[in-house]
Amino acid sequence: MDVLESWREEKRSAYLYRIISDAESGTPLQILFLELAQAAERQAEIWAAEAAKTGVAVPQAYLPELRVRIAAGLVRRFGVRAMRPVLAAMKVRGMSLYASAPAGHPMPTALEQIGLRHKGMGGGNLRAAVFGVNDGLVSNASLIMGVAGASGQSGVIMLSGIAGLLAGAFSMAAGEYLSVRSQREMYEYQIGLERDELEQYPSEEAAELALIFQAKGLEREEARRLSERMIADPDQALDTLTREELGLNPDELGSPWGAALFSFFAFAIGAMVPLLPFLVATGMPALFSAIGTTAVALFAVGAALSLFTGRHAWLGGLRMLAIGGAAGGATYLIGRALGVVLA
C-alpha cells in the first residue's frame, strides 16, 4: 500500500477522532476517542518514517479534505451515532460501540467467542424475499389496474403487465447489484487497510483494540491481555479488528450477482400474481380474477411481514390489503379518467 496514503489515512482518523471526542464531551467515550487520536498520530509517525526511507516527502501538516470537513460538520450537527456508516467508511475505529445490540450483550472473553453472535442469523434473505415479492405484487398490480381502467383490451393489459414485470425486475436487480457491489468494495477496502496496519504495527493495533474493549466494560489489564491474545493469531486478529474497531461484519460482504438474481426473481414472482389470470382468460372475468388473486396475495404478504414486525398476522395482512387495494383503486380511477380524456 502507498505509504503516503497510509499516512493520510492515520492523520484523517486522528482528526476525526478529535471531532468525535469533542462531540462526546462529558462521557466516558470522550477519553477513548482522544486516546485513539493519539494512537493514530503515533501510527502516522510510523508511516512518515517509512516514507522517509523510500524518499517520499510527507506534508508538514495535514489539511483535511473536503469530505472529511463535511463529515466533521455533520458529526457536530447530528451526533456520532447518526453518522456511524459514514465514519466507518472513512476508517474511523470504535464504531462498533454505536452498533445496535441486544441489552446485556456480553463482551467476548476468548478467541472463539469473537463473531459468534453474527452466526446463524439467516433471516435476512427471507426478509428480502418477502419485501421483493411485495414490491413486485403492488407495483405490477397497480400498473395492470391503471391500464385496465384506461383500456378494457386484455391484450393491452397483458402486454403492459409483462413489460412492468420485466422492467421492474431488471431495475430492482440492477439497483441491488450496484448497492451490494459498492458496499462490498467499501468493506474490502477497509479490511485491506486493517490487514496492512496489522502487519506494520501489531502492538499499536492491540493497544487500540484494548481501548475499545475497555470502553465496552472490561478492566484495563483484562482488556490488554485479551487484545494481545487475539492479535497473536493474524486471521483471528483481522476478523476481530474488523468487527470491533470498524463495526463491520466480514460475513456480510454478500455477492452482487447473487443479490441481483435474488432480487430479480423475488420481484418477478410477486409481479406475476396479478398477471396470471390474463394468461388464461380475457375481459372482466380475467380482471376480477386478478383482483381476487392479488387480494389474497397481499393479505399473505402482509401476514408474512408480521414475522419481522412483531404485529399480529391478521392485522398485518389487513393493513397490506388496504394499502395495496388503495393503490390499485387509485391507479384504476386515474387510468379510467385518462382513457376517457384520450378517447
C-alpha positions as CSV (number, residue, x, y, z in Angstrom):
1,M,0.0,0.0,0.0
2,D,1.2,3.6,-0.7
3,V,2.9,4.8,2.4
4,L,1.8,8.4,1.8
5,E,-1.8,7.3,1.5
6,S,-1.4,5.3,4.7
7,W,0.0,8.4,6.5
8,R,-3.1,10.4,5.3
9,E,-5.4,7.7,6.5
10,E,-4.0,7.9,10.0
11,K,-4.0,11.7,10.1
12,R,-7.5,11.7,8.8
13,S,-8.5,9.3,11.5
14,A,-6.8,11.3,14.2
15,Y,-8.6,14.5,13.0
16,L,-12.0,12.7,13.1
17,Y,-11.3,11.1,16.5
18,R,-10.8,14.6,18.0
19,I,-14.1,15.7,16.4
20,I,-15.9,12.7,17.9
21,S,-14.1,13.2,21.3
22,D,-15.5,16.8,21.3
23,A,-19.0,15.5,20.4
24,E,-18.8,13.0,23.2
25,S,-17.7,15.7,25.8
26,G,-18.6,14.7,29.3
27,T,-19.0,11.0,28.5
28,P,-16.6,8.1,29.0
29,L,-16.2,7.9,25.2
30,Q,-14.5,11.3,25.2
31,I,-11.3,9.9,26.7
32,L,-11.4,6.8,24.5
33,F,-11.5,8.8,21.2
34,L,-8.9,11.2,22.4
35,E,-6.6,8.2,23.1
36,L,-7.4,6.8,19.7
37,A,-6.5,10.1,18.2
38,Q,-3.1,10.0,19.9
39,A,-2.6,6.4,18.8
40,A,-3.4,7.3,15.2
41,E,-0.9,10.1,15.4
42,R,1.8,7.6,16.5
43,Q,0.9,5.3,13.6
44,A,1.1,8.3,11.2
45,E,4.6,8.8,12.5
46,I,5.5,5.2,11.7
47,W,4.3,5.7,8.1
48,A,6.2,9.0,7.9
49,A,9.3,7.2,8.9
50,E,8.6,4.5,6.2
51,A,8.1,7.3,3.7
52,A,11.4,8.9,4.6
53,K,13.2,5.6,4.0
54,T,11.8,5.5,0.4
55,G,12.5,9.2,-0.3
56,V,8.8,10.1,-0.3
57,A,8.1,13.6,1.1
58,V,5.3,13.8,3.7
59,P,3.5,17.2,4.1
60,Q,4.4,19.3,7.1
61,A,0.8,19.4,8.2
62,Y,-2.3,17.5,7.4
63,L,-5.1,19.5,5.8
64,P,-8.5,17.8,6.0
65,E,-10.1,17.0,2.6
66,L,-13.5,18.5,1.8
67,R,-15.3,15.2,2.5
68,V,-13.6,15.0,5.9
69,R,-14.6,18.5,6.8
70,I,-18.2,17.8,5.7
71,A,-18.3,14.6,7.8
72,A,-16.9,16.5,10.8
73,G,-19.6,19.2,10.4
74,L,-22.3,16.5,10.2
75,V,-21.0,14.9,13.4
76,R,-21.2,18.2,15.2
77,R,-24.7,18.7,13.9
78,F,-26.3,15.3,14.1
79,G,-24.1,13.4,16.5
80,V,-21.8,10.4,16.1
81,R,-24.4,7.6,16.1
82,A,-26.3,9.1,13.1
83,M,-23.0,9.3,11.2
84,R,-21.8,5.9,12.0
85,P,-22.0,4.4,8.5
86,V,-20.1,7.4,7.0
87,L,-17.4,7.3,9.7
88,A,-17.0,3.5,9.3
89,A,-16.4,4.0,5.6
90,M,-13.7,6.6,6.4
91,K,-11.9,4.1,8.6
92,V,-12.8,5.5,12.0
93,R,-12.4,2.9,14.6
94,G,-14.7,2.3,17.6
95,M,-17.9,2.4,15.6
96,S,-18.9,-1.0,17.0
97,L,-19.6,1.0,20.2
98,Y,-22.6,2.6,18.4
99,A,-24.0,-0.5,16.8
100,S,-27.4,-1.7,17.9
101,A,-27.1,-4.7,20.1
102,P,-29.4,-6.6,22.5
103,A,-29.3,-5.4,26.0
104,G,-26.8,-7.3,28.1
105,H,-24.8,-8.5,25.2
106,P,-21.7,-9.9,26.8
107,M,-18.1,-8.9,25.9
108,P,-16.1,-11.7,24.3
109,T,-13.5,-13.2,26.7
110,A,-12.0,-15.8,24.4
111,L,-11.0,-16.1,20.7
112,E,-13.7,-18.5,19.8
113,Q,-16.4,-16.0,21.0
114,I,-15.5,-13.3,18.5
115,G,-18.2,-13.1,15.8
116,L,-20.3,-15.8,17.4
117,R,-23.3,-13.6,17.7
118,H,-23.2,-13.0,14.0
119,K,-23.6,-16.6,13.1
120,G,-26.8,-18.4,12.4
121,M,-28.6,-15.2,11.5
122,G,-30.1,-16.2,8.2
123,G,-33.3,-14.3,8.4
124,G,-32.1,-11.5,6.2
125,N,-32.7,-13.5,2.9
126,L,-36.2,-14.4,4.0
127,R,-37.0,-10.8,4.8
128,A,-35.5,-9.6,1.5
129,A,-37.6,-12.2,-0.4
130,V,-40.8,-11.2,1.2
131,F,-40.2,-7.5,0.5
132,G,-39.2,-8.3,-3.0
133,V,-42.4,-10.2,-3.7
134,N,-44.3,-7.4,-2.1
135,D,-42.7,-4.8,-4.3
136,G,-43.5,-6.8,-7.5
137,L,-47.0,-7.5,-6.4
138,V,-48.1,-4.0,-5.5
139,S,-46.3,-2.2,-8.4
140,N,-47.5,-4.6,-11.1
141,A,-51.0,-4.9,-9.7
142,S,-51.3,-1.1,-9.7
143,L,-49.9,-0.9,-13.3
144,I,-52.4,-3.5,-14.5
145,M,-55.3,-1.8,-12.8
146,G,-54.3,1.5,-14.3
147,V,-54.2,0.1,-17.8
148,A,-57.4,-1.8,-17.2
149,G,-59.1,1.4,-16.3
150,A,-57.9,3.1,-19.5
151,S,-58.4,0.1,-21.8
152,G,-60.5,-3.0,-21.5
153,Q,-58.5,-4.9,-24.0
154,S,-56.9,-8.0,-22.5
155,G,-54.0,-8.0,-24.9
156,V,-53.0,-4.4,-23.9
157,I,-53.3,-5.3,-20.2
158,M,-51.2,-8.4,-20.6
159,L,-48.6,-6.7,-22.6
160,S,-48.4,-3.9,-20.1
161,G,-48.2,-6.4,-17.2
162,I,-45.3,-8.3,-18.9
163,A,-43.5,-5.0,-19.6
164,G,-44.0,-3.9,-16.0
165,L,-42.7,-7.3,-14.7
166,L,-39.6,-7.2,-16.8
167,A,-38.8,-3.5,-16.3
168,G,-39.4,-3.7,-12.5
169,A,-37.4,-6.9,-12.1
170,F,-34.4,-5.7,-14.1
171,S,-34.5,-2.3,-12.3
172,M,-34.5,-4.0,-8.9
173,A,-31.7,-6.4,-9.9
174,A,-29.6,-3.5,-11.2
175,G,-30.1,-1.4,-8.1
176,E,-29.4,-4.3,-5.8
177,Y,-26.2,-5.2,-7.8
178,L,-24.8,-1.7,-7.6
179,S,-25.8,-1.4,-3.9
180,V,-24.1,-4.7,-2.8
181,R,-21.1,-4.2,-5.0
182,S,-20.5,-0.7,-3.6
183,Q,-20.9,-2.0,0.0
184,R,-18.6,-4.9,-0.7
185,E,-15.9,-2.7,-2.2
186,M,-16.1,-0.4,0.8
187,Y,-15.8,-3.4,3.2
188,E,-12.9,-4.9,1.2
189,Y,-11.1,-1.6,1.2
190,Q,-11.4,-1.2,5.0
191,I,-10.4,-4.8,5.7
192,G,-7.4,-4.4,3.4
193,L,-6.3,-1.3,5.3
194,E,-6.6,-3.2,8.6
195,R,-4.5,-6.1,7.2
196,D,-1.7,-3.7,6.1
197,E,-1.7,-2.0,9.5
198,L,-1.8,-5.3,11.4
199,E,1.4,-6.3,9.5
200,Q,3.0,-2.9,10.0
201,Y,2.4,-2.3,13.7
202,P,0.6,-5.1,15.5
203,S,1.3,-3.8,19.0
204,E,-0.3,-0.5,18.3
205,E,-3.4,-2.3,16.8
206,A,-3.5,-4.4,20.0
207,A,-3.4,-1.2,22.1
208,E,-6.3,0.4,20.1
209,L,-8.4,-2.8,20.4
210,A,-7.7,-2.9,24.2
211,L,-9.1,0.7,24.4
212,I,-12.3,-0.4,22.7
213,F,-12.7,-3.4,25.0
214,Q,-12.3,-1.1,28.0
215,A,-15.0,1.2,26.6
216,K,-17.2,-1.9,26.5
217,G,-16.7,-2.6,30.2
218,L,-13.5,-4.8,30.6
219,E,-10.9,-3.8,33.1
220,R,-7.7,-2.3,31.7
221,E,-5.5,-5.4,32.3
222,E,-8.1,-7.9,31.2
223,A,-8.7,-5.9,28.0
224,R,-5.0,-5.7,27.3
225,R,-4.5,-9.5,27.8
226,L,-7.5,-10.3,25.6
227,S,-6.4,-8.0,22.8
228,E,-2.8,-9.4,22.8
229,R,-4.1,-13.0,22.6
230,M,-6.3,-12.0,19.7
231,I,-3.5,-10.2,17.8
232,A,-1.3,-13.3,18.2
233,D,-3.5,-15.1,15.6
234,P,-3.3,-13.0,12.3
235,D,-6.5,-14.3,10.8
236,Q,-8.5,-14.0,14.0
237,A,-6.9,-10.7,14.7
238,L,-8.1,-9.3,11.3
239,D,-11.6,-10.6,11.9
240,T,-11.7,-9.1,15.4
241,L,-10.3,-5.7,14.3
242,T,-12.8,-5.5,11.5
243,R,-15.7,-6.2,13.9
244,E,-14.7,-4.4,17.0
245,E,-12.8,-1.4,15.6
246,L,-14.7,-0.7,12.4
247,G,-18.1,-2.2,13.4
248,L,-18.1,-4.2,10.1
249,N,-19.2,-7.8,9.7
250,P,-16.9,-9.7,7.3
251,D,-19.6,-12.4,6.9
252,E,-21.9,-9.8,5.4
253,L,-19.9,-8.9,2.3
254,G,-22.5,-10.5,0.1
255,S,-22.4,-11.4,-3.6
256,P,-23.5,-8.7,-6.0
257,W,-24.7,-11.2,-8.7
258,G,-26.4,-13.3,-6.1
259,A,-28.2,-10.3,-4.7
260,A,-29.2,-9.2,-8.2
261,L,-30.6,-12.6,-9.2
262,F,-32.4,-13.0,-5.8
263,S,-34.0,-9.5,-6.2
264,F,-35.0,-10.2,-9.8
265,F,-36.8,-13.5,-9.1
266,A,-38.4,-12.2,-5.9
267,F,-39.9,-9.2,-7.8
268,A,-40.9,-11.3,-10.8
269,I,-42.8,-13.8,-8.6
270,G,-44.8,-11.0,-7.0
271,A,-45.4,-9.3,-10.3
272,M,-46.6,-12.5,-11.9
273,V,-49.6,-12.9,-9.5
274,P,-51.9,-10.2,-10.9
275,L,-50.8,-11.1,-14.5
276,L,-51.6,-14.8,-14.4
277,P,-55.4,-14.5,-14.9
278,F,-54.9,-12.7,-18.2
279,L,-52.9,-15.6,-19.5
280,V,-55.9,-17.9,-19.2
281,A,-58.9,-15.6,-19.5
282,T,-60.0,-12.3,-21.1
283,G,-62.2,-9.4,-20.3
284,M,-63.9,-8.8,-17.0
285,P,-63.5,-12.4,-15.7
286,A,-59.8,-12.0,-16.0
287,L,-59.9,-8.6,-14.3
288,F,-62.0,-9.9,-11.4
289,S,-59.7,-13.0,-11.1
290,A,-56.7,-10.7,-11.0
291,I,-58.3,-8.6,-8.3
292,G,-59.1,-11.7,-6.2
293,T,-55.7,-13.4,-6.5
294,T,-53.9,-10.1,-5.8
295,A,-56.1,-9.5,-2.7
296,V,-55.2,-13.0,-1.4
297,A,-51.5,-12.5,-2.2
298,L,-51.5,-9.0,-0.5
299,F,-53.0,-10.5,2.7
300,A,-50.5,-13.4,2.7
301,V,-47.5,-11.0,2.2
302,G,-48.8,-8.7,5.0
303,A,-49.2,-11.7,7.3
304,A,-45.6,-12.9,6.4
305,L,-44.2,-9.4,7.2
306,S,-45.6,-9.8,10.7
307,L,-42.8,-12.3,11.3
308,F,-40.4,-9.3,11.2
309,T,-42.6,-6.5,12.6
310,G,-44.0,-8.5,15.6
311,R,-47.6,-7.5,14.8
312,H,-50.5,-9.9,14.6
313,A,-50.6,-11.8,11.3
314,W,-54.2,-10.9,10.5
315,L,-53.6,-7.2,11.3
316,G,-50.5,-7.1,9.1
317,G,-52.5,-8.9,6.3
318,L,-55.4,-6.5,6.5
319,R,-53.1,-3.5,6.5
320,M,-51.2,-4.7,3.4
321,L,-54.6,-5.5,1.7
322,A,-55.8,-2.0,2.5
323,I,-52.6,-0.3,1.2
324,G,-52.5,-2.4,-2.0
325,G,-56.2,-2.0,-2.5
326,A,-55.9,1.8,-2.2
327,A,-53.0,1.9,-4.7
328,G,-54.8,-0.4,-7.2
329,G,-58.1,1.5,-6.9
330,A,-56.4,4.9,-7.3
331,T,-54.5,3.8,-10.4
332,Y,-57.6,2.3,-11.9
333,L,-59.6,5.5,-11.5
334,I,-56.7,7.6,-12.9
335,G,-56.4,5.2,-15.8
336,R,-60.1,5.4,-16.4
337,A,-60.0,9.2,-16.4
338,L,-57.2,9.2,-18.8
339,G,-58.9,6.7,-21.0
340,V,-62.0,8.9,-21.3
341,V,-59.9,12.0,-22.0
342,L,-57.8,10.3,-24.6
343,A,-60.7,8.5,-26.3
